[in-house]
């Protein structure tokens, strides 16, 4: 059984581990190997601790009785002001062994519900082109809404935006 709940400070080391480990798995073919090697668990921990301390967003974890924290999601205010929505899904990562089990969908729906409850009118999520997650977001109703380039180690990597305009419907599933 998986429980989706708000993250607590003692969850941060697990969130950081999932964050870095899943970047290294999901983006192995999409990002420069040197960039992935230099990712830091300690910097990731500081990032997630800061979000919790500032209360500047929503940070959820998916917890399994058997495996502990198996995924997390973060959301908050849309950062670019480039879309007609004011919410953003900033991160959603699920350990490989739990992908395809509904954990990602549950996290996405809960973030949508919380953003809706906070008065947000929709949300955007940015996904690296070539990442299978593009299909996940499109399947759940995300509309392609633009593209930008991410510059990493002299490489220009396309990133796509998907917009969800009806948070209430998404949250309801």
Secondary structure, DSSP 8 states (H G I E B T S, - for coil): -EEEEE--GGGHHHHHHHHHHHHHHHTTTTS-HHHHHT--HHHHHHHHHHHHHHT-SEEEEEEETTTEEEEEEEEEE-SS--SS--EEEEEEEE-GGGTTTTHHHHHHHHHHHHHHHTT---EEEEEETT-THHHHHHHTT-EEEEEEEEEETTEEEEEEEEEE--HHHHHH-
